[in-house]
Amino acid sequence: MRKLLCPQCKIGAMYVKNEKGERLLVYVNTEGEVVCKNPEDSTEGFDLTEVYCLGCSWHGNPKKMTRH
């Protein structure tokens, strides 16, 4: 499965946050869906409308990520 990349630094490692500020490591597939890096984790309770890049300061809607 291919991952979308950060439009700023071009890496695929992202995270999402919940109301408590906890982080969950994720990536975004080519369909724009946010997927847990660890298949045993759940995205329940996390805001999937905004992803944060682990490599730089970019954050935003997963649909704004790039394929290259």
KOLTI-537908 format. One record per atom (N, C-alpha, C, O): residue number from 1; residue in three letters; x, y, z. Coordinates in steps of 0.05 Angstrom, whole numbers, plus 5000, padded with zeros to 4 digits. Layout:
BEGIN
@pos NUM&code Ala&X X&Y Y&Z Z
...
***
This chain:
BEGIN
@pos 1&code Met&X 5017&Y 4977&Z 5000
@pos 1&code Met&X 5000&Y 5000&Z 5000
@pos 1&code Met&X 5018&Y 5025&Z 5000
@pos 1&code Met&X 5036&Y 5027&Z 5016
@pos 2&code Arg&X 5012&Y 5043&Z 4982
@pos 2&code Arg&X 5027&Y 5068&Z 4980
@pos 2&code Arg&X 5016&Y 5089&Z 5000
@pos 2&code Arg&X 4992&Y 5089&Z 5006
@pos 3&code Lys&X 5034&Y 5106&Z 5009
@pos 3&code Lys&X 5026&Y 5127&Z 5028
@pos 3&code Lys&X 5028&Y 5154&Z 5015
@pos 3&code Lys&X 5045&Y 5159&Z 4997
@pos 4&code Leu&X 5011&Y 5173&Z 5023
@pos 4&code Leu&X 5013&Y 5200&Z 5015
@pos 4&code Leu&X 5035&Y 5213&Z 5032
@pos 4&code Leu&X 5041&Y 5204&Z 5054
@pos 5&code Leu&X 5047&Y 5234&Z 5022
@pos 5&code Leu&X 5070&Y 5247&Z 5035
@pos 5&code Leu&X 5064&Y 5275&Z 5044
@pos 5&code Leu&X 5046&Y 5288&Z 5033
@pos 6&code Cys&X 5079&Y 5284&Z 5063
@pos 6&code Cys&X 5077&Y 5312&Z 5073
@pos 6&code Cys&X 5083&Y 5330&Z 5049
@pos 6&code Cys&X 5103&Y 5326&Z 5036
@pos 7&code Pro&X 5067&Y 5351&Z 5045
@pos 7&code Pro&X 5072&Y 5369&Z 5022
@pos 7&code Pro&X 5097&Y 5386&Z 5027
@pos 7&code Pro&X 5108&Y 5398&Z 5008
@pos 8&code Gln&X 5106&Y 5388&Z 5052
@pos 8&code Gln&X 5129&Y 5405&Z 5058
@pos 8&code Gln&X 5155&Y 5389&Z 5058
@pos 8&code Gln&X 5174&Y 5398&Z 5045
@pos 9&code Cys&X 5157&Y 5367&Z 5072
@pos 9&code Cys&X 5183&Y 5353&Z 5075
@pos 9&code Cys&X 5183&Y 5325&Z 5061
@pos 9&code Cys&X 5204&Y 5312&Z 5060
@pos 10&code Lys&X 5160&Y 5317&Z 5050
@pos 10&code Lys&X 5158&Y 5292&Z 5034
@pos 10&code Lys&X 5163&Y 5266&Z 5049
@pos 10&code Lys&X 5174&Y 5248&Z 5038
@pos 11&code Ile&X 5155&Y 5265&Z 5075
@pos 11&code Ile&X 5156&Y 5239&Z 5089
@pos 11&code Ile&X 5127&Y 5230&Z 5094
@pos 11&code Ile&X 5109&Y 5247&Z 5093
@pos 12&code Gly&X 5123&Y 5205&Z 5100
@pos 12&code Gly&X 5097&Y 5194&Z 5104
@pos 12&code Gly&X 5089&Y 5190&Z 5133
@pos 12&code Gly&X 5066&Y 5181&Z 5139
@pos 13&code Ala&X 5107&Y 5196&Z 5152
@pos 13&code Ala&X 5102&Y 5191&Z 5180
@pos 13&code Ala&X 5086&Y 5214&Z 5192
@pos 13&code Ala&X 5095&Y 5237&Z 5192
@pos 14&code Met&X 5062&Y 5208&Z 5202
@pos 14&code Met&X 5044&Y 5227&Z 5213
@pos 14&code Met&X 5033&Y 5218&Z 5240
@pos 14&code Met&X 5037&Y 5196&Z 5248
@pos 15&code Tyr&X 5019&Y 5237&Z 5253
@pos 15&code Tyr&X 5005&Y 5229&Z 5277
@pos 15&code Tyr&X 4979&Y 5246&Z 5279
@pos 15&code Tyr&X 4977&Y 5266&Z 5266
@pos 16&code Val&X 4960&Y 5235&Z 5295
@pos 16&code Val&X 4935&Y 5250&Z 5300
@pos 16&code Val&X 4933&Y 5253&Z 5330
@pos 16&code Val&X 4947&Y 5239&Z 5345
@pos 17&code Lys&X 4916&Y 5271&Z 5339
@pos 17&code Lys&X 4913&Y 5277&Z 5368
@pos 17&code Lys&X 4884&Y 5272&Z 5376
@pos 17&code Lys&X 4865&Y 5273&Z 5360
@pos 18&code Asn&X 4880&Y 5266&Z 5402
@pos 18&code Asn&X 4853&Y 5265&Z 5413
@pos 18&code Asn&X 4849&Y 5289&Z 5431
@pos 18&code Asn&X 4866&Y 5306&Z 5433
@pos 19&code Glu&X 4826&Y 5290&Z 5445
@pos 19&code Glu&X 4819&Y 5313&Z 5462
@pos 19&code Glu&X 4839&Y 5317&Z 5485
@pos 19&code Glu&X 4844&Y 5339&Z 5494
@pos 20&code Lys&X 4852&Y 5295&Z 5494
@pos 20&code Lys&X 4871&Y 5296&Z 5516
@pos 20&code Lys&X 4899&Y 5305&Z 5507
@pos 20&code Lys&X 4917&Y 5309&Z 5523
@pos 21&code Gly&X 4902&Y 5307&Z 5480
@pos 21&code Gly&X 4928&Y 5314&Z 5469
@pos 21&code Gly&X 4946&Y 5290&Z 5464
@pos 21&code Gly&X 4970&Y 5293&Z 5457
@pos 22&code Glu&X 4936&Y 5266&Z 5468
@pos 22&code Glu&X 4951&Y 5241&Z 5463
@pos 22&code Glu&X 4955&Y 5238&Z 5433
@pos 22&code Glu&X 4938&Y 5247&Z 5417
@pos 23&code Arg&X 4978&Y 5226&Z 5426
@pos 23&code Arg&X 4984&Y 5223&Z 5397
@pos 23&code Arg&X 4982&Y 5194&Z 5389
@pos 23&code Arg&X 4986&Y 5175&Z 5405
@pos 24&code Leu&X 4974&Y 5190&Z 5364
@pos 24&code Leu&X 4973&Y 5163&Z 5352
@pos 24&code Leu&X 4987&Y 5164&Z 5326
@pos 24&code Leu&X 4980&Y 5181&Z 5308
@pos 25&code Leu&X 5007&Y 5147&Z 5322
@pos 25&code Leu&X 5022&Y 5146&Z 5297
@pos 25&code Leu&X 5005&Y 5134&Z 5275
@pos 25&code Leu&X 4992&Y 5113&Z 5278
@pos 26&code Val&X 5004&Y 5148&Z 5252
@pos 26&code Val&X 4988&Y 5140&Z 5229
@pos 26&code Val&X 5002&Y 5146&Z 5203
@pos 26&code Val&X 5024&Y 5158&Z 5203
@pos 27&code Tyr&X 4990&Y 5137&Z 5182
@pos 27&code Tyr&X 4998&Y 5146&Z 5155
@pos 27&code Tyr&X 4972&Y 5149&Z 5139
@pos 27&code Tyr&X 4951&Y 5141&Z 5148
@pos 28&code Val&X 4974&Y 5162&Z 5116
@pos 28&code Val&X 4951&Y 5167&Z 5099
@pos 28&code Val&X 4955&Y 5151&Z 5073
@pos 28&code Val&X 4974&Y 5155&Z 5059
@pos 29&code Asn&X 4935&Y 5134&Z 5067
@pos 29&code Asn&X 4938&Y 5118&Z 5042
@pos 29&code Asn&X 4930&Y 5135&Z 5018
@pos 29&code Asn&X 4921&Y 5158&Z 5021
@pos 30&code Thr&X 4933&Y 5124&Z 4994
@pos 30&code Thr&X 4928&Y 5140&Z 4970
@pos 30&code Thr&X 4899&Y 5147&Z 4966
@pos 30&code Thr&X 4893&Y 5164&Z 4949
@pos 31&code Glu&X 4881&Y 5134&Z 4981
@pos 31&code Glu&X 4853&Y 5142&Z 4980
@pos 31&code Glu&X 4846&Y 5164&Z 4999
@pos 31&code Glu&X 4823&Y 5173&Z 5001
@pos 32&code Gly&X 4866&Y 5174&Z 5014
@pos 32&code Gly&X 4862&Y 5195&Z 5033
@pos 32&code Gly&X 4853&Y 5186&Z 5060
@pos 32&code Gly&X 4845&Y 5203&Z 5077
@pos 33&code Glu&X 4853&Y 5160&Z 5065
@pos 33&code Glu&X 4844&Y 5149&Z 5091
@pos 33&code Glu&X 4867&Y 5149&Z 5111
@pos 33&code Glu&X 4889&Y 5141&Z 5104
@pos 34&code Val&X 4861&Y 5157&Z 5136
@pos 34&code Val&X 4880&Y 5156&Z 5157
@pos 34&code Val&X 4881&Y 5128&Z 5168
@pos 34&code Val&X 4860&Y 5117&Z 5177
@pos 35&code Val&X 4904&Y 5115&Z 5169
@pos 35&code Val&X 4908&Y 5087&Z 5178
@pos 35&code Val&X 4928&Y 5086&Z 5200
@pos 35&code Val&X 4949&Y 5099&Z 5198
@pos 36&code Cys&X 4922&Y 5071&Z 5221
@pos 36&code Cys&X 4941&Y 5068&Z 5243
@pos 36&code Cys&X 4967&Y 5054&Z 5234
@pos 36&code Cys&X 4966&Y 5036&Z 5218
@pos 37&code Lys&X 4990&Y 5064&Z 5243
@pos 37&code Lys&X 5015&Y 5051&Z 5236
@pos 37&code Lys&X 5015&Y 5023&Z 5248
@pos 37&code Lys&X 5024&Y 5004&Z 5235
@pos 38&code Asn&X 5006&Y 5020&Z 5273
@pos 38&code Asn&X 5005&Y 4994&Z 5286
@pos 38&code Asn&X 4976&Y 4984&Z 5283
@pos 38&code Asn&X 4957&Y 4996&Z 5293
@pos 39&code Pro&X 4973&Y 4961&Z 5269
@pos 39&code Pro&X 4946&Y 4951&Z 5263
@pos 39&code Pro&X 4929&Y 4944&Z 5288
@pos 39&code Pro&X 4905&Y 4942&Z 5287
@pos 40&code Glu&X 4942&Y 4941&Z 5311
@pos 40&code Glu&X 4928&Y 4935&Z 5336
@pos 40&code Glu&X 4916&Y 4959&Z 5349
@pos 40&code Glu&X 4899&Y 4956&Z 5366
@pos 41&code Asp&X 4924&Y 4983&Z 5341
@pos 41&code Asp&X 4914&Y 5008&Z 5352
@pos 41&code Asp&X 4887&Y 5015&Z 5339
@pos 41&code Asp&X 4880&Y 5005&Z 5318
@pos 42&code Ser&X 4873&Y 5033&Z 5353
@pos 42&code Ser&X 4847&Y 5042&Z 5342
@pos 42&code Ser&X 4847&Y 5073&Z 5340
@pos 42&code Ser&X 4859&Y 5086&Z 5356
@pos 43&code Thr&X 4834&Y 5083&Z 5319
@pos 43&code Thr&X 4832&Y 5112&Z 5316
@pos 43&code Thr&X 4808&Y 5124&Z 5331
@pos 43&code Thr&X 4803&Y 5148&Z 5329
@pos 44&code Glu&X 4794&Y 5107&Z 5345
@pos 44&code Glu&X 4770&Y 5117&Z 5360
@pos 44&code Glu&X 4778&Y 5139&Z 5379
@pos 44&code Glu&X 4796&Y 5135&Z 5396
@pos 45&code Gly&X 4764&Y 5161&Z 5378
@pos 45&code Gly&X 4769&Y 5183&Z 5396
@pos 45&code Gly&X 4789&Y 5203&Z 5386
@pos 45&code Gly&X 4794&Y 5224&Z 5398
@pos 46&code Phe&X 4802&Y 5197&Z 5363
@pos 46&code Phe&X 4822&Y 5215&Z 5352
@pos 46&code Phe&X 4810&Y 5231&Z 5329
@pos 46&code Phe&X 4793&Y 5222&Z 5314
@pos 47&code Asp&X 4819&Y 5256&Z 5326
@pos 47&code Asp&X 4810&Y 5274&Z 5305
@pos 47&code Asp&X 4825&Y 5267&Z 5279
@pos 47&code Asp&X 4849&Y 5272&Z 5277
@pos 48&code Leu&X 4811&Y 5255&Z 5260
@pos 48&code Leu&X 4823&Y 5246&Z 5235
@pos 48&code Leu&X 4822&Y 5267&Z 5213
@pos 48&code Leu&X 4830&Y 5262&Z 5190
@pos 49&code Thr&X 4811&Y 5291&Z 5220
@pos 49&code Thr&X 4809&Y 5313&Z 5200
@pos 49&code Thr&X 4834&Y 5329&Z 5198
@pos 49&code Thr&X 4837&Y 5345&Z 5180
@pos 50&code Glu&X 4853&Y 5325&Z 5217
@pos 50&code Glu&X 4878&Y 5340&Z 5217
@pos 50&code Glu&X 4901&Y 5321&Z 5225
@pos 50&code Glu&X 4900&Y 5308&Z 5246
@pos 51&code Val&X 4921&Y 5320&Z 5208
@pos 51&code Val&X 4944&Y 5303&Z 5213
@pos 51&code Val&X 4969&Y 5321&Z 5217
@pos 51&code Val&X 4970&Y 5344&Z 5207
@pos 52&code Tyr&X 4988&Y 5312&Z 5233
@pos 52&code Tyr&X 5012&Y 5327&Z 5240
@pos 52&code Tyr&X 5036&Y 5311&Z 5230
@pos 52&code Tyr&X 5038&Y 5287&Z 5235
@pos 53&code Cys&X 5054&Y 5324&Z 5217
@pos 53&code Cys&X 5078&Y 5311&Z 5206
@pos 53&code Cys&X 5099&Y 5307&Z 5228
@pos 53&code Cys&X 5103&Y 5325&Z 5245
@pos 54&code Leu&X 5111&Y 5284&Z 5228
@pos 54&code Leu&X 5133&Y 5278&Z 5248
@pos 54&code Leu&X 5159&Y 5290&Z 5239
@pos 54&code Leu&X 5178&Y 5291&Z 5256
@pos 55&code Gly&X 5162&Y 5299&Z 5215
@pos 55&code Gly&X 5188&Y 5308&Z 5205
@pos 55&code Gly&X 5191&Y 5338&Z 5204
@pos 55&code Gly&X 5213&Y 5348&Z 5202
@pos 56&code Cys&X 5169&Y 5353&Z 5205
@pos 56&code Cys&X 5170&Y 5382&Z 5203
@pos 56&code Cys&X 5146&Y 5394&Z 5218
@pos 56&code Cys&X 5133&Y 5380&Z 5233
@pos 57&code Ser&X 5141&Y 5419&Z 5213
@pos 57&code Ser&X 5120&Y 5433&Z 5228
@pos 57&code Ser&X 5093&Y 5432&Z 5213
@pos 57&code Ser&X 5073&Y 5444&Z 5223
@pos 58&code Trp&X 5091&Y 5419&Z 5190
@pos 58&code Trp&X 5066&Y 5419&Z 5175
@pos 58&code Trp&X 5044&Y 5404&Z 5189
@pos 58&code Trp&X 5049&Y 5383&Z 5201
@pos 59&code His&X 5020&Y 5414&Z 5188
@pos 59&code His&X 4996&Y 5399&Z 5196
@pos 59&code His&X 4973&Y 5410&Z 5179
@pos 59&code His&X 4972&Y 5433&Z 5171
@pos 60&code Gly&X 4954&Y 5392&Z 5175
@pos 60&code Gly&X 4931&Y 5400&Z 5159
@pos 60&code Gly&X 4913&Y 5377&Z 5152
@pos 60&code Gly&X 4917&Y 5355&Z 5162
@pos 61&code Asn&X 4895&Y 5382&Z 5133
@pos 61&code Asn&X 4877&Y 5362&Z 5124
@pos 61&code Asn&X 4892&Y 5340&Z 5109
@pos 61&code Asn&X 4909&Y 5346&Z 5092
@pos 62&code Pro&X 4886&Y 5314&Z 5114
@pos 62&code Pro&X 4900&Y 5293&Z 5100
@pos 62&code Pro&X 4897&Y 5294&Z 5069
@pos 62&code Pro&X 4913&Y 5284&Z 5055
@pos 63&code Lys&X 4876&Y 5306&Z 5060
@pos 63&code Lys&X 4871&Y 5308&Z 5031
@pos 63&code Lys&X 4890&Y 5328&Z 5018
@pos 63&code Lys&X 4892&Y 5328&Z 4993
@pos 64&code Lys&X 4905&Y 5344&Z 5033
@pos 64&code Lys&X 4924&Y 5363&Z 5022
@pos 64&code Lys&X 4952&Y 5351&Z 5019
@pos 64&code Lys&X 4971&Y 5364&Z 5010
@pos 65&code Met&X 4955&Y 5325&Z 5027
@pos 65&code Met&X 4980&Y 5312&Z 5024
@pos 65&code Met&X 4985&Y 5304&Z 4995
@pos 65&code Met&X 4967&Y 5304&Z 4979
@pos 66&code Thr&X 5010&Y 5298&Z 4989
@pos 66&code Thr&X 5018&Y 5294&Z 4961
@pos 66&code Thr&X 5027&Y 5265&Z 4956
@pos 66&code Thr&X 5035&Y 5251&Z 4974
@pos 67&code Arg&X 5026&Y 5257&Z 4931
@pos 67&code Arg&X 5035&Y 5230&Z 4923
@pos 67&code Arg&X 5065&Y 5229&Z 4918
@pos 67&code Arg&X 5077&Y 5208&Z 4919
@pos 68&code His&X 5078&Y 5252&Z 4912
@pos 68&code His&X 5107&Y 5252&Z 4906
@pos 68&code His&X 5121&Y 5270&Z 4926
@pos 68&code His&X 5145&Y 5273&Z 4925
***
